[in-house]
Amino acid sequence: MRVETVFIEADCAQLVGALERVLPQRGYRTLRSFDLSLATAASHAPNCSTCAEYGKGQCNCRYAVLLVFANQSGMSTPGVISVQGTGGSSVVSLLSVDDDSDFAAQFTALLIEALGVAKATPPGNMAPR
């Protein structure tokens, strides 16, 4: 199993939306299997203390998971990208079962391309294509 983790100065929602735009252009399908905004959870639970950075009721943390499939055969198991974000920074992790997959090899370049898209797109305008 291959695991890569990187810290990025980018909003989680922006970055996930950018990945959902870039990956299909490069021959991959994505499925957002999990998306949690802790800010939403915190507004419904005023006693939420999950956010050490912002405190009760001010949390803007987010966590999303994308499953990544190749459009063509060759990727026997999906790649998994998790993105955890707080404010304008995110931690991106690639969990890939196939160490020798093309996706794992291209991950850094795909992430850099998605980061460029995220930075160039105003907040709120990142609907997946």
MMTF fields as JSON, N, C-alpha, C and O atoms, coordinates in Angstrom:
{
  "mmtfVersion": "1.0.0",
  "mmtfProducer": "UNKNOWN",
  "numBonds": 515,
  "numAtoms": 516,
  "numGroups": 129,
  "numChains": 1,
  "numModels": 1,
  "chainsPerModel": [1],
  "groupsPerChain": [129],
  "chainIdList": ["A"],
  "bondAtomList": [4, 2, 8, 6, 12, 10, 16, 14, 20, 18, 24, 22, 28, 26, 32, 30, 36, 34, 40, 38, 44, 42, 48, 46, 52, 50, 56, 54, 60, 58, 64, 62, 68, 66, 72, 70, 76, 74, 80, 78, 84, 82, 88, 86, 92, 90, 96, 94, 100, 98, 104, 102, 108, 106, 112, 110, 116, 114, 120, 118, 124, 122, 128, 126, 132, 130, 136, 134, 140, 138, 144, 142, 148, 146, 152, 150, 156, 154, 160, 158, 164, 162, 168, 166, 172, 170, 176, 174, 180, 178, 184, 182, 188, 186, 192, 190, 196, 194, 200, 198, 204, 202, 208, 206, 212, 210, 216, 214, 220, 218, 224, 222, 228, 226, 232, 230, 236, 234, 240, 238, 244, 242, 248, 246, 252, 250, 256, 254, 260, 258, 264, 262, 268, 266, 272, 270, 276, 274, 280, 278, 284, 282, 288, 286, 292, 290, 296, 294, 300, 298, 304, 302, 308, 306, 312, 310, 316, 314, 320, 318, 324, 322, 328, 326, 332, 330, 336, 334, 340, 338, 344, 342, 348, 346, 352, 350, 356, 354, 360, 358, 364, 362, 368, 366, 372, 370, 376, 374, 380, 378, 384, 382, 388, 386, 392, 390, 396, 394, 400, 398, 404, 402, 408, 406, 412, 410, 416, 414, 420, 418, 424, 422, 428, 426, 432, 430, 436, 434, 440, 438, 444, 442, 448, 446, 452, 450, 456, 454, 460, 458, 464, 462, 468, 466, 472, 470, 476, 474, 480, 478, 484, 482, 488, 486, 492, 490, 496, 494, 500, 498, 504, 502, 508, 506, 512, 510],
  "bondOrderList": [1, 1, 1, 1, 1, 1, 1, 1, 1, 1, 1, 1, 1, 1, 1, 1, 1, 1, 1, 1, 1, 1, 1, 1, 1, 1, 1, 1, 1, 1, 1, 1, 1, 1, 1, 1, 1, 1, 1, 1, 1, 1, 1, 1, 1, 1, 1, 1, 1, 1, 1, 1, 1, 1, 1, 1, 1, 1, 1, 1, 1, 1, 1, 1, 1, 1, 1, 1, 1, 1, 1, 1, 1, 1, 1, 1, 1, 1, 1, 1, 1, 1, 1, 1, 1, 1, 1, 1, 1, 1, 1, 1, 1, 1, 1, 1, 1, 1, 1, 1, 1, 1, 1, 1, 1, 1, 1, 1, 1, 1, 1, 1, 1, 1, 1, 1, 1, 1, 1, 1, 1, 1, 1, 1, 1, 1, 1, 1],
  "groupList": [{"groupName": "MET", "atomNameList": ["N", "CA", "C", "O"], "elementList": ["N", "C", "C", "O"], "formalChargeList": [0, 0, 0, 0], "bondAtomList": [1, 0, 2, 1, 3, 2], "bondOrderList": [1, 1, 2], "singleLetterCode": "M", "chemCompType": "L-PEPTIDE LINKING"}, {"groupName": "ARG", "atomNameList": ["N", "CA", "C", "O"], "elementList": ["N", "C", "C", "O"], "formalChargeList": [0, 0, 0, 0], "bondAtomList": [1, 0, 2, 1, 3, 2], "bondOrderList": [1, 1, 2], "singleLetterCode": "R", "chemCompType": "L-PEPTIDE LINKING"}, {"groupName": "VAL", "atomNameList": ["N", "CA", "C", "O"], "elementList": ["N", "C", "C", "O"], "formalChargeList": [0, 0, 0, 0], "bondAtomList": [1, 0, 2, 1, 3, 2], "bondOrderList": [1, 1, 2], "singleLetterCode": "V", "chemCompType": "L-PEPTIDE LINKING"}, {"groupName": "GLU", "atomNameList": ["N", "CA", "C", "O"], "elementList": ["N", "C", "C", "O"], "formalChargeList": [0, 0, 0, 0], "bondAtomList": [1, 0, 2, 1, 3, 2], "bondOrderList": [1, 1, 2], "singleLetterCode": "E", "chemCompType": "L-PEPTIDE LINKING"}, {"groupName": "THR", "atomNameList": ["N", "CA", "C", "O"], "elementList": ["N", "C", "C", "O"], "formalChargeList": [0, 0, 0, 0], "bondAtomList": [1, 0, 2, 1, 3, 2], "bondOrderList": [1, 1, 2], "singleLetterCode": "T", "chemCompType": "L-PEPTIDE LINKING"}, {"groupName": "PHE", "atomNameList": ["N", "CA", "C", "O"], "elementList": ["N", "C", "C", "O"], "formalChargeList": [0, 0, 0, 0], "bondAtomList": [1, 0, 2, 1, 3, 2], "bondOrderList": [1, 1, 2], "singleLetterCode": "F", "chemCompType": "L-PEPTIDE LINKING"}, {"groupName": "ILE", "atomNameList": ["N", "CA", "C", "O"], "elementList": ["N", "C", "C", "O"], "formalChargeList": [0, 0, 0, 0], "bondAtomList": [1, 0, 2, 1, 3, 2], "bondOrderList": [1, 1, 2], "singleLetterCode": "I", "chemCompType": "L-PEPTIDE LINKING"}, {"groupName": "ALA", "atomNameList": ["N", "CA", "C", "O"], "elementList": ["N", "C", "C", "O"], "formalChargeList": [0, 0, 0, 0], "bondAtomList": [1, 0, 2, 1, 3, 2], "bondOrderList": [1, 1, 2], "singleLetterCode": "A", "chemCompType": "L-PEPTIDE LINKING"}, {"groupName": "ASP", "atomNameList": ["N", "CA", "C", "O"], "elementList": ["N", "C", "C", "O"], "formalChargeList": [0, 0, 0, 0], "bondAtomList": [1, 0, 2, 1, 3, 2], "bondOrderList": [1, 1, 2], "singleLetterCode": "D", "chemCompType": "L-PEPTIDE LINKING"}, {"groupName": "CYS", "atomNameList": ["N", "CA", "C", "O"], "elementList": ["N", "C", "C", "O"], "formalChargeList": [0, 0, 0, 0], "bondAtomList": [1, 0, 2, 1, 3, 2], "bondOrderList": [1, 1, 2], "singleLetterCode": "C", "chemCompType": "L-PEPTIDE LINKING"}, {"groupName": "GLN", "atomNameList": ["N", "CA", "C", "O"], "elementList": ["N", "C", "C", "O"], "formalChargeList": [0, 0, 0, 0], "bondAtomList": [1, 0, 2, 1, 3, 2], "bondOrderList": [1, 1, 2], "singleLetterCode": "Q", "chemCompType": "L-PEPTIDE LINKING"}, {"groupName": "LEU", "atomNameList": ["N", "CA", "C", "O"], "elementList": ["N", "C", "C", "O"], "formalChargeList": [0, 0, 0, 0], "bondAtomList": [1, 0, 2, 1, 3, 2], "bondOrderList": [1, 1, 2], "singleLetterCode": "L", "chemCompType": "L-PEPTIDE LINKING"}, {"groupName": "GLY", "atomNameList": ["N", "CA", "C", "O"], "elementList": ["N", "C", "C", "O"], "formalChargeList": [0, 0, 0, 0], "bondAtomList": [1, 0, 2, 1, 3, 2], "bondOrderList": [1, 1, 2], "singleLetterCode": "G", "chemCompType": "PEPTIDE LINKING"}, {"groupName": "PRO", "atomNameList": ["N", "CA", "C", "O"], "elementList": ["N", "C", "C", "O"], "formalChargeList": [0, 0, 0, 0], "bondAtomList": [1, 0, 2, 1, 3, 2], "bondOrderList": [1, 1, 2], "singleLetterCode": "P", "chemCompType": "L-PEPTIDE LINKING"}, {"groupName": "TYR", "atomNameList": ["N", "CA", "C", "O"], "elementList": ["N", "C", "C", "O"], "formalChargeList": [0, 0, 0, 0], "bondAtomList": [1, 0, 2, 1, 3, 2], "bondOrderList": [1, 1, 2], "singleLetterCode": "Y", "chemCompType": "L-PEPTIDE LINKING"}, {"groupName": "SER", "atomNameList": ["N", "CA", "C", "O"], "elementList": ["N", "C", "C", "O"], "formalChargeList": [0, 0, 0, 0], "bondAtomList": [1, 0, 2, 1, 3, 2], "bondOrderList": [1, 1, 2], "singleLetterCode": "S", "chemCompType": "L-PEPTIDE LINKING"}, {"groupName": "HIS", "atomNameList": ["N", "CA", "C", "O"], "elementList": ["N", "C", "C", "O"], "formalChargeList": [0, 0, 0, 0], "bondAtomList": [1, 0, 2, 1, 3, 2], "bondOrderList": [1, 1, 2], "singleLetterCode": "H", "chemCompType": "L-PEPTIDE LINKING"}, {"groupName": "ASN", "atomNameList": ["N", "CA", "C", "O"], "elementList": ["N", "C", "C", "O"], "formalChargeList": [0, 0, 0, 0], "bondAtomList": [1, 0, 2, 1, 3, 2], "bondOrderList": [1, 1, 2], "singleLetterCode": "N", "chemCompType": "L-PEPTIDE LINKING"}, {"groupName": "LYS", "atomNameList": ["N", "CA", "C", "O"], "elementList": ["N", "C", "C", "O"], "formalChargeList": [0, 0, 0, 0], "bondAtomList": [1, 0, 2, 1, 3, 2], "bondOrderList": [1, 1, 2], "singleLetterCode": "K", "chemCompType": "L-PEPTIDE LINKING"}],
  "groupTypeList": [0, 1, 2, 3, 4, 2, 5, 6, 3, 7, 8, 9, 7, 10, 11, 2, 12, 7, 11, 3, 1, 2, 11, 13, 10, 1, 12, 14, 1, 4, 11, 1, 15, 5, 8, 11, 15, 11, 7, 4, 7, 7, 15, 16, 7, 13, 17, 9, 15, 4, 9, 7, 3, 14, 12, 18, 12, 10, 9, 17, 9, 1, 14, 7, 2, 11, 11, 2, 5, 7, 17, 10, 15, 12, 0, 15, 4, 13, 12, 2, 6, 15, 2, 10, 12, 4, 12, 12, 15, 15, 2, 2, 15, 11, 11, 15, 2, 8, 8, 8, 15, 8, 5, 7, 7, 10, 5, 4, 7, 11, 11, 6, 3, 7, 11, 12, 2, 7, 18, 7, 4, 13, 13, 12, 17, 0, 7, 13, 1],
  "groupIdList": [1, 2, 3, 4, 5, 6, 7, 8, 9, 10, 11, 12, 13, 14, 15, 16, 17, 18, 19, 20, 21, 22, 23, 24, 25, 26, 27, 28, 29, 30, 31, 32, 33, 34, 35, 36, 37, 38, 39, 40, 41, 42, 43, 44, 45, 46, 47, 48, 49, 50, 51, 52, 53, 54, 55, 56, 57, 58, 59, 60, 61, 62, 63, 64, 65, 66, 67, 68, 69, 70, 71, 72, 73, 74, 75, 76, 77, 78, 79, 80, 81, 82, 83, 84, 85, 86, 87, 88, 89, 90, 91, 92, 93, 94, 95, 96, 97, 98, 99, 100, 101, 102, 103, 104, 105, 106, 107, 108, 109, 110, 111, 112, 113, 114, 115, 116, 117, 118, 119, 120, 121, 122, 123, 124, 125, 126, 127, 128, 129],
  "secStructList": [7, 3, 3, 3, 3, 3, 3, 3, 1, 1, 7, 2, 2, 2, 2, 2, 2, 2, 2, 2, 2, 2, 2, 2, 2, 6, 6, 3, 3, 3, 3, 3, 3, 3, 3, 3, 3, 2, 2, 2, 2, 2, 2, 2, 7, 6, 6, 7, 7, 7, 7, 6, 6, 6, 7, 6, 6, 7, 7, 7, 3, 3, 3, 3, 3, 3, 3, 3, 3, 3, 1, 1, 1, 7, 7, 1, 1, 7, 3, 3, 3, 3, 3, 3, 3, 3, 6, 6, 3, 3, 3, 3, 3, 3, 3, 3, 1, 7, 6, 6, 7, 2, 2, 2, 2, 2, 2, 2, 2, 2, 2, 2, 2, 2, 2, 2, 2, 2, 2, 2, 1, 7, 6, 6, 7, 7, 7, 7, 7],
  "xCoordList": [0.842, 0.0, 0.887, 1.909, 0.49, 1.239, 0.415, -0.777, 1.027, 0.369, 1.253, 2.442, 0.666, 1.366, 0.514, -0.7, 1.129, 0.408, 1.163, 2.39, 0.41, 1.028, 0.138, -1.089, 0.761, 0.081, 0.057, 1.086, -1.139, -1.296, -2.039, -3.003, -1.599, -2.314, -3.428, -3.273, -4.555, -5.728, -6.948, -6.868, -8.065, -9.321, -9.753, -9.659, -10.217, -10.601, -11.679, -11.53, -12.754, -13.851, -13.368, -13.728, -12.548, -11.992, -11.134, -11.235, -10.295, -9.385, -10.126, -9.793, -11.11, -11.894, -12.625, -12.638, -13.23, -13.895, -12.932, -13.272, -11.728, -10.709, -10.277, -10.102, -10.104, -9.766, -10.867, -10.589, -12.116, -13.242, -13.309, -13.947, -12.676, -12.583, -11.387, -11.507, -10.244, -8.987, -8.935, -8.562, -9.297, -9.141, -9.892, -9.319, -11.151, -11.821, -11.127, -11.169, -10.499, -9.774, -8.526, -7.98, -8.079, -6.868, -7.167, -6.268, -8.441, -8.788, -9.239, -9.189, -9.678, -10.141, -11.558, -11.956, -12.308, -13.637, -13.51, -12.706, -14.289, -14.257, -15.641, -16.66, -15.652, -16.878, -16.598, -15.746, -17.327, -17.153, -17.911, -19.137, -17.174, -17.823, -18.126, -18.908, -17.514, -17.724, -17.411, -16.418, -18.24, -18.001, -18.664, -19.891, -17.871, -18.389, -17.877, -16.672, -18.805, -18.447, -18.691, -19.84, -17.634, -17.788, -18.433, -18.98, -18.38, -19.056, -20.557, -21.226, -21.087, -22.512, -22.848, -23.838, -22.018, -22.26, -22.185, -22.972, -21.244, -21.072, -22.259, -22.627, -22.872, -24.006, -25.22, -26.089, -25.286, -26.386, -26.053, -26.937, -24.832, -24.406, -23.56, -22.336, -24.196, -23.47, -22.352, -21.47, -22.374, -21.328, -20.176, -19.322, -20.135, -19.08, -17.726, -17.549, -16.8, -15.467, -14.424, -13.282, -14.82, -13.912, -12.805, -11.744, -13.035, -12.064, -11.163, -11.575, -9.952, -9.003, -8.547, -8.134, -8.626, -8.118, -9.104, -8.705, -10.398, -11.385, -12.308, -12.931, -12.408, -13.245, -14.689, -15.075, -15.468, -16.883, -17.655, -17.552, -18.432, -19.323, -18.653, -19.354, -17.338, -16.648, -15.856, -15.064, -16.068, -15.311, -15.652, -16.825, -14.651, -14.878, -14.105, -13.714, -13.896, -13.169, -14.011, -15.241, -13.33, -14.017, -13.199, -11.975, -13.894, -13.226, -13.963, -15.182, -13.238, -13.849, -12.987, -11.767, -13.643, -12.949, -13.435, -14.637, -12.484, -12.784, -12.26, -11.115, -13.098, -12.644, -12.309, -13.06, -11.196, -10.718, -10.592, -9.92, -11.248, -11.25, -10.695, -10.937, -9.957, -9.466, -10.609, -11.396, -10.707, -11.712, -11.409, -12.322, -10.131, -9.698, -9.305, -9.075, -9.231, -8.792, -7.326, -6.624, -6.874, -5.503, -5.382, -4.291, -6.482, -6.478, -7.425, -8.641, -6.868, -7.699, -8.485, -9.591, -7.948, -8.655, -8.646, -7.716, -9.669, -9.698, -8.622, -8.227, -8.163, -7.324, -8.242, -9.409, -7.749, -8.536, -7.771, -6.603, -8.445, -7.861, -8.696, -9.913, -8.04, -8.753, -8.192, -6.991, -9.098, -8.711, -9.332, -10.552, -8.479, -8.926, -8.512, -7.338, -9.467, -9.139, -9.634, -10.66, -8.877, -9.249, -8.916, -7.749, -9.936, -9.686, -9.073, -9.627, -7.945, -7.299, -6.204, -5.391, -6.156, -5.127, -5.752, -6.795, -5.094, -5.619, -4.484, -3.338, -4.836, -3.934, -4.526, -5.65, -3.767, -4.228, -3.463, -2.236, -4.205, -3.572, -4.044, -5.229, -3.108, -3.415, -3.197, -2.128, -4.225, -4.129, -4.32, -5.411, -3.291, -3.348, -2.901, -1.814, -3.737, -3.39, -2.367, -1.508, -2.442, -1.515, -0.334, -0.444, 0.786, 1.969, 2.459, 3.03, 2.241, 2.758, 1.706, 1.921, 0.586, -0.459, -0.033, 0.749, -0.562, -0.302, -0.814, -0.191, -1.948, -2.531, -1.586, -1.367, -1.033, -0.099, 1.119, 1.62, 1.589, 2.755, 2.444, 3.323, 1.199, 0.807, 0.243, -0.063, 0.107, -0.601, -0.058, -0.838, 1.232, 1.817, 1.479, 1.086, 1.63, 1.318, -0.168, -0.53, -1.028, -2.473, -2.845, -3.696, -2.218, -2.49, -2.028, -2.725, -0.879, -0.386, -1.332, -1.622, -1.81, -2.763, -4.059, -4.591, -4.569, -5.796, -5.599, -6.508, -4.437, -4.145, -4.195, -4.713, -3.66, -3.727, -5.157, -5.492, -6.006, -7.419, -8.104, -8.873, -7.832, -8.453, -8.077, -8.923, -6.817, -6.35, -6.908, -7.058, -7.218, -7.695, -9.209, -9.731, -9.921, -11.366, -11.868, -11.47, -12.744, -13.273, -14.062, -14.679, -14.058, -14.829, -16.302, -16.883, -16.891, -18.298, -18.547, -19.683, -17.524, -17.68, -17.022, -16.565, -16.96, -16.208, -17.109, -16.783, -18.224, -19.072, -18.324, -17.671, -18.411, -17.701, -18.268, -19.449, -17.443, -17.903, -18.225, -18.627],
  "yCoordList": [-1.179, 0.0, 1.243, 1.294, 2.213, 3.463, 4.579, 4.705, 5.372, 6.502, 7.726, 7.702, 8.783, 10.058, 11.122, 11.156, 11.981, 13.065, 14.361, 14.405, 15.424, 16.721, 17.822, 17.729, 18.849, 20.016, 21.079, 21.385, 21.646, 22.611, 23.837, 23.716, 25.011, 26.249, 26.421, 27.131, 25.757, 25.853, 25.43, 24.536, 26.061, 25.716, 24.31, 23.949, 23.526, 22.132, 22.021, 21.24, 22.79, 22.704, 23.081, 22.433, 24.135, 24.563, 23.455, 23.165, 22.844, 21.826, 20.565, 19.986, 20.142, 18.96, 19.221, 18.363, 20.396, 20.747, 20.768, 20.332, 21.279, 21.316, 19.903, 19.61, 19.031, 17.627, 16.979, 16.207, 17.298, 16.738, 17.285, 16.676, 18.4, 18.939, 18.367, 17.964, 18.332, 17.94, 16.44, 16.048, 15.609, 14.161, 13.617, 12.815, 14.013, 13.511, 13.952, 13.232, 15.116, 15.585, 14.747, 14.762, 14.024, 13.208, 11.712, 10.896, 11.347, 9.939, 9.198, 7.969, 9.938, 9.299, 9.739, 10.867, 8.842, 9.166, 9.342, 8.663, 10.238, 10.438, 10.213, 10.444, 9.767, 9.621, 10.191, 9.689, 11.249, 11.831, 10.936, 10.997, 10.112, 9.129, 9.676, 9.085, 10.795, 11.367, 12.839, 13.233, 13.667, 15.106, 15.64, 15.658, 16.066, 16.545, 17.941, 18.189, 18.837, 20.179, 20.235, 20.203, 20.318, 20.372, 21.674, 21.75, 22.707, 23.954, 23.73, 24.263, 22.951, 22.627, 21.833, 22.112, 20.838, 20.033, 20.906, 20.73, 21.845, 22.702, 23.631, 23.93, 24.098, 25.004, 24.286, 24.921, 22.98, 22.199, 21.687, 21.2, 21.788, 21.328, 22.424, 22.41, 23.372, 24.523, 24.162, 24.982, 22.979, 22.574, 21.873, 21.28, 21.929, 21.278, 21.88, 23.098, 21.039, 21.524, 20.785, 20.626, 20.327, 19.558, 20.409, 19.888, 21.698, 22.541, 23.257, 24.225, 22.78, 23.388, 24.76, 25.605, 24.979, 26.232, 27.385, 28.502, 27.116, 28.19, 28.187, 29.207, 27.076, 27.011, 26.706, 26.505, 26.678, 26.295, 27.226, 28.449, 26.62, 27.372, 28.151, 28.77, 28.155, 28.925, 28.026, 28.508, 26.761, 25.777, 25.864, 25.931, 25.865, 25.815, 24.643, 24.68, 23.614, 22.436, 21.62, 21.648, 20.898, 20.1, 18.856, 18.86, 17.785, 16.525, 15.886, 15.716, 15.532, 14.915, 13.754, 13.756, 12.766, 11.599, 11.373, 11.303, 11.259, 10.953, 9.564, 9.232, 8.76, 7.503, 7.814, 8.522, 7.298, 7.606, 6.309, 5.371, 6.268, 5.095, 5.493, 6.607, 4.603, 4.856, 4.658, 3.723, 5.529, 5.35, 4.107, 3.435, 3.809, 2.616, 1.552, 1.861, 0.323, -0.725, -0.502, 0.259, -1.144, -0.99, -0.573, -0.612, -0.176, 0.209, -0.755, -0.564, -1.786, -2.852, -2.405, -2.896, -1.5, -0.976, 0.55, 1.138, 1.188, 2.656, 3.29, 2.75, 4.441, 5.267, 6.017, 6.243, 6.396, 7.139, 8.404, 8.353, 9.546, 10.827, 11.378, 11.523, 11.685, 12.352, 13.764, 13.995, 14.697, 16.093, 16.592, 16.578, 17.028, 17.6, 19.054, 19.369, 19.945, 21.352, 22.149, 21.836, 23.195, 24.174, 25.534, 25.845, 26.347, 27.665, 27.544, 26.865, 28.187, 28.193, 27.175, 27.294, 26.164, 25.139, 23.75, 23.545, 22.805, 21.445, 20.434, 20.719, 19.256, 18.112, 17.115, 16.649, 16.787, 15.882, 14.572, 14.563, 13.466, 12.152, 11.286, 11.259, 10.587, 9.586, 8.228, 7.937, 7.408, 6.022, 5.175, 5.14, 4.504, 3.71, 2.294, 2.082, 1.326, -0.068, -0.55, -1.367, -0.066, -0.458, 0.5, 1.603, 0.087, 0.949, 1.323, 2.397, 0.448, 0.689, 1.247, 1.231, 1.734, 2.245, 3.57, 4.324, 3.834, 5.108, 6.272, 7.332, 6.061, 7.123, 7.525, 8.714, 6.557, 6.86, 7.609, 8.532, 7.212, 7.861, 9.301, 10.162, 9.562, 10.882, 11.784, 12.95, 11.256, 11.979, 13.387, 14.336, 13.537, 14.852, 15.855, 16.985, 15.449, 16.352, 16.695, 17.84, 15.721, 15.964, 16.92, 17.793, 16.756, 17.619, 19.052, 20.002, 19.211, 20.551, 21.224, 22.414, 20.465, 21.028, 21.437, 22.514, 20.591, 20.906, 22.129, 22.946, 22.258, 23.413, 24.695, 25.712, 24.651, 25.812, 26.19, 27.374, 25.199, 25.45, 26.035, 26.99, 25.471, 25.949, 27.4, 28.201, 27.73, 29.096, 30.105, 31.28, 29.668, 30.548, 30.732, 31.571, 29.959, 29.987, 30.672, 30.296, 31.681, 32.352, 31.387, 30.456, 31.586, 30.719, 30.668, 31.675, 29.483, 29.303, 28.973, 28.666, 29.022, 28.754, 27.45, 27.326, 26.476, 25.258, 24.035, 22.965, 24.176, 23.006, 22.044, 22.478, 20.721, 19.761, 19.759, 20.042, 19.446, 19.375, 17.967, 17.702],
  "zCoordList": [0.0, 0.0, 0.0, 0.685, -0.757, -0.863, -0.227, -0.507, 0.61, 1.25, 1.057, 1.374, 0.541, 0.396, 1.057, 0.859, 1.831, 2.493, 2.276, 2.367, 1.986, 1.741, 2.339, 2.293, 2.893, 3.428, 2.339, 1.737, 2.088, 0.996, 1.498, 2.254, 1.082, 1.389, 0.361, -0.633, 0.62, -0.251, 0.541, 1.384, 0.278, 0.922, 0.513, -0.66, 1.46, 1.217, 0.131, -0.808, 0.254, -0.719, -2.12, -3.103, -2.203, -3.488, -4.098, -5.29, -3.271, -3.754, -4.199, -5.233, -3.44, -3.821, -5.139, -6.022, -5.274, -6.528, -7.703, -8.803, -7.466, -8.526, -8.911, -10.094, -7.926, -8.233, -9.067, -9.985, -8.743, -9.502, -10.922, -11.78, -11.184, -12.552, -13.301, -14.458, -12.645, -13.291, -13.587, -14.693, -12.634, -12.807, -14.024, -14.761, -14.273, -15.489, -16.79, -17.788, -16.779, -17.958, -18.215, -19.318, -17.208, -17.315, -17.322, -17.117, -17.561, -17.736, -16.49, -16.445, -15.476, -14.244, -13.914, -14.206, -13.307, -12.789, -11.281, -10.643, -10.713, -9.266, -8.679, -9.33, -7.46, -6.687, -5.306, -4.573, -4.962, -3.629, -2.654, -2.567, -1.928, -1.066, 0.323, 1.068, 0.673, 1.996, 1.93, 1.318, 2.549, 2.601, 3.861, 3.964, 4.798, 6.072, 6.343, 6.363, 6.548, 6.983, 8.479, 8.92, 9.258, 10.704, 11.143, 12.243, 10.297, 10.622, 10.691, 11.576, 9.769, 9.781, 11.028, 11.705, 11.331, 12.526, 13.773, 14.703, 13.797, 14.97, 15.161, 16.297, 14.063, 14.205, 14.78, 15.377, 14.608, 15.171, 16.566, 17.271, 16.96, 18.282, 18.924, 18.798, 19.611, 20.144, 21.112, 21.366, 21.64, 22.566, 21.861, 22.521, 20.538, 19.776, 20.15, 20.12, 20.493, 20.828, 20.002, 20.434, 18.793, 17.962, 17.36, 17.017, 17.23, 16.551, 17.552, 18.192, 17.678, 18.6, 18.108, 18.902, 16.778, 16.221, 16.388, 16.718, 16.159, 16.163, 17.379, 17.675, 18.081, 19.273, 18.958, 17.806, 20.011, 19.917, 18.987, 19.079, 18.088, 17.222, 16.111, 15.31, 16.021, 14.983, 14.039, 13.23, 14.143, 13.371, 11.883, 11.519, 11.042, 9.6, 8.99, 7.824, 9.794, 9.33, 8.356, 8.401, 7.481, 6.463, 6.193, 6.318, 5.818, 5.503, 4.34, 4.393, 3.293, 2.118, 1.641, 1.806, 1.048, 0.503, -0.92, -1.175, -1.848, -3.246, -3.586, -3.278, -4.219, -4.806, -6.251, -6.922, -6.739, -8.092, -8.878, -8.449, -10.035, -10.908, -12.264, -12.728, -12.903, -14.256, -15.241, -15.095, -16.243, -17.291, -18.123, -18.604, -18.286, -19.014, -17.994, -16.825, -18.432, -17.519, -17.139, -17.805, -16.1, -15.678, -14.229, -13.66, -13.629, -12.224, -11.522, -11.541, -10.907, -10.353, -9.124, -8.896, -8.341, -7.182, -7.258, -7.81, -6.71, -6.798, -5.933, -4.9, -6.379, -5.532, -4.583, -4.904, -3.451, -2.473, -2.127, -1.742, -2.269, -1.884, -0.738, -0.861, 0.373, 1.466, 1.594, 1.456, 1.862, 2.023, 3.329, 3.496, 4.242, 5.508, 5.513, 5.317, 5.734, 5.67, 6.848, 7.453, 7.166, 8.172, 7.602, 7.365, 7.382, 6.803, 5.424, 4.559, 5.204, 3.897, 3.727, 2.81, 4.593, 4.439, 4.495, 5.116, 3.835, 3.74, 3.831, 3.485, 4.302, 4.295, 3.315, 3.497, 2.276, 1.23, 1.36, 1.461, 1.355, 1.434, 0.283, -0.05, -0.313, -1.328, -0.69, -0.155, -0.755, -0.293, -1.53, -2.099, -1.944, -3.159, -2.851, -2.312, -3.193, -2.945, -3.967, -3.636, -5.189, -6.247, -6.287, -6.823, -5.728, -5.703, -7.091, -7.284, -8.052, -9.394, -10.355, -11.567, -9.849, -10.735, -11.36, -10.782, -12.543, -13.212, -12.369, -12.311, -11.721, -10.906, -9.777, -9.547, -9.082, -7.995, -8.533, -7.891, -9.704, -10.311, -10.738, -10.701, -11.143, -11.631, -10.537, -10.788, -9.341, -8.286, -8.045, -7.96, -7.935, -7.65, -8.751, -8.462, -10.004, -11.118, -11.157, -11.43, -10.889, -10.868, -9.739, -9.913, -8.605, -7.463, -7.73, -7.374, -8.342, -8.692, -9.684, -9.559, -10.666, -11.631, -10.933, -11.201, -10.045, -9.314, -8.417, -8.279, -7.817, -6.976, -7.8, -7.337, -9.016, -9.899, -10.236, -10.271, -10.486, -10.771, -9.54, -9.653, -8.369, -7.129, -6.844, -6.447, -7.047, -6.768, -7.766, -7.43, -8.992, -10.045, -10.034, -10.768, -9.211, -9.21, -7.939, -6.836, -8.084, -6.892, -6.008, -6.524, -4.694, -3.801, -4.205, -4.608, -4.092, -4.429, -5.883, -6.245, -6.744, -8.164, -8.57, -9.706, -7.678, -7.951, -8.102, -7.59, -8.788, -9.029, -9.943, -10.892, -9.666, -10.513, -11.92, -12.119, -12.879, -14.277, -14.645, -15.778]
}
